[in-house]
Every structure is written in C-alpha cells, then in structure tokens.
Amino acid sequence: MRQLGWILYQAGVLLALTLAGPYLLLRRRSHYWTSFKGRLGAAPALAGTRPLWLHAVSVGEVGVAATLARALPATESLLVTTVTPTGQARARSSLGQRAGFAYLPLELKAAVRRFLDRTSPRALVLVEGDYWPLLLAEVKRRRLPVAVVNGRISDRTFRRLSRLARRWPRLLTWYFRPVDRFGLQTAADRDRLAALGVPAEKLIVTGNLKFETPEPKLAPALAERVALEAGGRPLLVAGSTMAGEEAAVLDAFRELGGGRRALLALAPRHPERFEEAARLAESRGFLVARRSAPAATPGAASEILLLDTLGELAALYQLASVAFIGGTLVPTGGHNPLEAARYGVPVAVGPSMENFREIAEQFDQASAWSRVRDAAGLAAVWRSWLDRPADAQALGARGAGLMAANRGALGRTLELLAPLLEKNEEEPQRA
C-alpha cells in the first residue's frame, strides 16, 4: 500500500510538471533553461566533504541561512540550496566562497537520488520549513539527521493542514515524522505543530533568527547612484512590492508631490515584474531611472529609481528617510520589516502581515510603525513623516529598539542543532 502511495504521488508530480512546464519556460525562459540540469539533481560534486545542507526557499530564508552560516565554525563545509532565482543570487552574494550552492532538486526520485549521491550531505537543516515528502523520505533512508530552524506555521498553512488532520490523521504524522527537531519562532508555532500531531519532545521555541541578521554592506556604487538621482531630496523606499501594489505606491507618491518632494526607490519583489513596474510608472508620467542602467543625466531629473537589481534592497534602507514594506497592501502575508527598522527608518505597512505574526504584534504594541490601508493612507503617513522629522525619528527608534531587545535566537538555535551536527565521517547509505 505504501509503495502504491509513492507511485501515485510521483504520477501527480509528473502531471503537475507537465502542465506547468510550458508556462514556466515561456514566462521565465532564460532562468529555467539555465537551471534545468540543477533541478534534475546535477549539483556540484563536493569531493572529500560531507557538507551541512541548509535549504532556504527564497530571499527571506536565505538571509536566515546566512546568519546561521556565519555563526558556524569556519571549518564547517556548507551546501545551500534554494528554489527561486532571487534566493540563489542572494545566497551567492551573501555567502560567496563560504558554501557550495545548488537548486533544490525536483520532487522526482531520480533527481533527488542523483543530488544526494553527488553532494553526500551529513545533515539537512530546513530554514522555516518547506517539507517535500519524497525528498525527506530519501534523506531519512540514508539515516541523515533533519532539523527545522526558525520554523513557523502560517495561518493559511495551519488551516489547510488542520483540515487534512481531521480527515487523515495518520497522513500528517507521516508528513512531519522525518524531522528530528523543530526550532520554532513562537509558542504559537509550537502549539500549532503539537495540535497537528508532532511529538512535544521535538518542539522547541528558539525565537526568530530574523532579529539576528547582520547588517548588509552598502556598495559605494549604490550610494553614489542614489545621491546622484536624489540631488538632495529625501529617499522614499517601497521595498518588495507585489502585483497590484505599485499602483497604490505611485498614487501615494503623486499625492505627496512626486519628484518635487522626494525620490522614490521602487523595488518589486520578483525580477520578472521589473519591466511591468517600469511601464506602469512611465505610463503615469513619472521620469524613471533604472538601477541597472547608467545615469542618463546628472542631478535630480528622475522621480523614480527602479531597483531592478538583486541583493541591494536590504542595504538601500540605510539611505532611506521613510519606507513602505510591500506584500502588505495585497493579501500575500507581508514581508520582513526588520531590514528597514534596524536603521531606525520609520516603516509603513498595510493590513497583510500574517507571515510575520509575532513581529507584527510587537511593532503594533510598541507603536514602532504605521499601519495604512490604501494609497491615501500611505501618502498621509509619508507626508507626516517628511513634515515632522522628529516624530519620524522617534518612531524609527522604537523599531530599532525592538531589534536590539529580541536578540538571543541564534544561540538557542545553535544549541538545538548541536546534537544533530556531530561529525559523522562514514559514507551515507544509498537507497
């Protein structure tokens, strides 16, 4: 029966790939052609090492993985995998020669086994989650330890898994069984996993590693470009915006006074939307400069600087006068506000912050940001901060204070991992 289940699962995966493949190749042709071999398990062979494998889905998780990697001994061999191209670029820029890099193999037995044969990891650490049943089953067949760090269970995921648990309670027990230890962000995450049937002895609240991320380095070229484009005007940063949000941000910027009042740095979350965001801004009459292109003229001619590069947003916040965190005016669950708050930058967010429940509650309680509902609300907040910089500075200081007060997750996470990461020089078993 179990074998039949795996056959049906693989058939479903193949069907999904067959249906989605043409769309993905057409939408993001250059990326998927170049990463196709990697997704079939063609990872770089790491001869003579058995690396610790850190899996981070995309940019946010990569930041956590980088924080953890920097805290591990320099002699620790590391392999970092991602799912998205933005995550891959961020991993390579953040960790450089510190780790090997690869894409997570597709959920196909041949691809997963090929990947494991080539890389021979000695343990798998999942950043925040991303549980792939076949991959985890193959990892456990080789008797490799598996841990989750900075784990979380979102509202949406908990509702979905709770429905499954009511109908097929053994399914979730099997689903989470391969993980040996869960290091979780909050007590609520722990309680949710316990309600889904995960044994209590596997669950430990370690805190949120996103409070521990090191300060990114600001490239001199980026600072020079911003200074050139701004021409002395304050910088507004709208970071990690999602589909449907740029229009609201542009409306707010126009209501504020547009380029007469400030320079807006617009940073869409996904690279495939750079062109869409640029066209939208230009169609509304804004003068747009692209970060990827040389400055056309010196001085303050541009109204919007489109950040159509990867890996620069986190450092850009330190130049900002005010910021808006994208993914919050549309129901996508929000993005990390700490990248801006660490610099004392006053932050505005929309209603959707479900993916950052604990952080959102702390910021709400400390009045360390402003909540807005629409373009008019965002314009009003931005205008207030530019008109009253002392008030903006005080709000930003409260956000920076929260960062300092929540340190400690890194040490607890390292303690969690210590028993699982003891050196094992034996070759892993091959399924």
Beta strands, then each sheet from edge to edge (+ up, - down):
strand 1: 52-55
strand 2: 78-82
strand 3: 100-103
strand 4: 123-127
strand 5: 146-151
strand 6: 181-184
strand 7: 203-205
strand 8: 235-241
strand 9: 263-268
strand 10: 288-290
strand 11: 304-306
strand 12: 322-325
strand 13: 347-349
strand 14: 370-371
sheet 1: 3+ 2+ 1+ 4+ 5+ 6+ 7+
sheet 2: 10+ 11+ 9+ 8+ 12+ 13+ 14+
end
